[in-house]
Amino acid sequence: MPASTATTPVVLTAKALLLDMDGTIVNSDAVVERCWRDWAVSHGLDPQEALKVVHGRQGYATMAVLLPDRPMEVNHAENAVMLARETADTDGVVPVAGAPAFMAALDGLPHALVTSADAALAEARMTAAALPMPEVRVTAESVAASKPDPEGFLKGAAALGVDPADCIVFEDSAAGISAGRAAGMRVIGVGPRAAAHAPTVHVPDLTTLNVTTTPDGTIEITLRGA
């Protein structure tokens, strides 16, 4: 099914929202590209090809895709080094357009952060982008399997006490969109990477949507022409 882009107002309803971080509410592309370009070059890989698969996955899973014959314990060890570097580097980390107003609109509503970052990296990037950290969050430490496995989104729904079918995922990457769909959830694809990966609907950023609630607490998301 091709990606659907909101060209006229569309209204989606949900009981809870599950938010990816990087590329969805936080623009960390500058850091990601710096770190992963260096890593790719150090391993004799084409940086441009590497950057096609890094988004959305935990680092060890990206390494496993790029170096499939390497022992996983080596990937985990190098991922720890990568996480430390990414956490220390917040230069160029900014909110995605519309993210401050979007996050403010979610105050008091059921929502969770579901990210492939670990807790320290999530805290560093949300702080750098001046965005409020959701009370409920599923980070790398919380799951056994990286996106595109649906575990993170299913854990987020469970933590909020909401049926997966009543959740909407916000994602930017192929791995994340696949994870949301595998969890049985609708997916709003955010940004240029998302459109090609069959989200339920696609928006260029978070400026084109509005969040309201009905008297029974249902969350209504109105997506204006994108």
N, C-alpha and C positions, 0 to 999 in steps of 0.2 A: 504494500500500500504506500503510495507516495506521500511525502510530508504535506500536511495541510497547513496553509498559512491563513491567518485571520485577516481577510480583506474587508469584511463587514463585521459589525459587533457580534460577538459570540458570548453566550453566558454558560459557564460551567458551574456546577454545584458540588460541594464536598463537605465532609465532616472534619477533615484534617488535611493539612498541606505538608509535604515532605520536600525539603529543599537541599539540593546539592549546593556546594559552596563555590569551588573554583570554576569560573566561566559562567556561573549562573547568577550569583549575587555579588561575588568578588571577582574582579578582573586581576588575575595574577599571572597573565600570560608572559609578561616580561621576565619574571623570575623563573617560571617553568622553562621558558626557552633558553635562558642563560645556563641554567643548571643541566638540562638534558642535552643541549648542544655539546657542552664540555664532556659530559659522560659518553655521548655517542662517539665523538672524535677520539677519546681515549681508548675506545674499544674497536676502532677501525670501522665504524659504521657511518653511513650517510646521515648527517643530522636532520635533513629535510624528511627523509623516510622515517626516522625515529620519531619525529614530532607528530607524525600522522597517527601514532598509536599510544602516545603517553597520556592523553587527556582522559580523565574519568577513572582510571585504574590506580590501584596502589602501586608504588614503585617496583616492588618485587615482581608483581604480575606483568608490568611493562617489560622488565628485564627478561622475564621468561619468554615473552613473545619475540623479543628481538634477538635473544641468545638461547634458543630452545634446547641446545645440547648441554647447557651449563648446569651444574648442580644447584638445586634450589637454595641450599644453605648459603651459597655464595651470593645469590640474589638478595637474600634477607640481610646479609652483612653489608652489602653495598647500599641497600635501601636505607639502612640506619644512618649511614654517612650522608646519603642524599637528603634525608629528612632533616638532619642537623643543619646542613647548608641552607636548605630552603627556609627553615624556621628563622635562621639568622638574617636572611636576605628579604627585606620587605620593600626594597626600592622599586617604586612603580606599582605597588599594590594599591588599587583604588576600587571603590564600589562600581559595579555595573550600573549603567545609566538607569535611574529610577529605583535602585535598590533601597536607598534611605527611606523614601516614602512608602515603598512596599513593605519593608520590615516594620515601620511604624504602624502601618495598617494592621499588621498581624498581632500586635500587642494584645494579649488576653485571649487570643484565638488558638485552637489546637494546631500546633505546628512543631516540626522537629528539623534539625539539621542532620542530613545523612551524607557524610563525606568520606572520601578515600584518604583524606589527611588524618594524621594522628591528632590527639588532643592538643599537643603543644603547637603544632603547625596551624590547626584550626583557630586556636586562640590568637596566635600571632597575626594571622591574616585578617580575621574579623576585627581585631583591634586596629590594625593598620588602615583598614577600610572604614573605620569608625561606624561599624554596624553592631547592633545588639546581638549578643550570643543567645540563641534559643535555650530555654531551660532543658528541653529534651534534645539530646544529640547522640547520634550513632557515629563513632569515629573508627579509625582503623583497628584500634584495640578491641572494639566491640564485636568484631565479626571474624569468622574463620575463613571466609572466602571474599575476594575482591569483586566489585562490579566487573563484568556484567552479571554475576550471580545476584539474585534478588534478596539475599539474606539481609542486607542492611536496610532496605526499604520495608521488608516484613517486620524486622525488629523495631523500626520506627513506628509503624502502625500499631504493633502490639504495645509498645510503651505508652502510646496515646490512648489505647483502648478502643481503637477504631478498626472496623473491618477494612481489609485492603481495597475492596471495591469502592469504598467511600473516601478514598484518599486520592489526591492529585499530587503528582511528582513534578518538580521543576528541575530540568536537567539541560545540559549543553552538549554532552558528548555521546558518541555512539554506544560506549559501554554503559553509561548511565541510563540512556533511553532504553536500551535492551533490558537492563535490570528492572526498571520501573514497569515495563510491559510484562516481563516474566513474573513480576509480583502481582499481576492482575490489576494494575492501576492505570489510570489515564495519565498522560505525560504532556506537560507544556514544555516544548523545546524552546530554549532561550539562546539567541545569538547565532552567528553565522555557521558554526559547526553543526547545529542541531537539525537544520532543515532537511538534510539528506537522509535522515535516519528514522523516518516515519513516526514522529511524535503525534499525539492526538491533534495538536495544533501548534503552530510555530509563531513566535514573536521575535522581533529583532533585539529587543531589550525589555526592561521592566517598566518603561514609561507608557506602554500601550495597554496597560491593564488597570483595573480598579477593583478593590476588594471591599465587599460589604457583607452584612449578615442579615438573615431573615429573623423574624421573631422567635422561631424555634431553634435558633443557633446555627442553622445551615450557612456555610460560607458560600457566597456567590462571587465568582470572578468574571468580570466583564472584560472581554478582550476587544479593544477597538481596532479599527482598520490598521493593519501593519504594513 
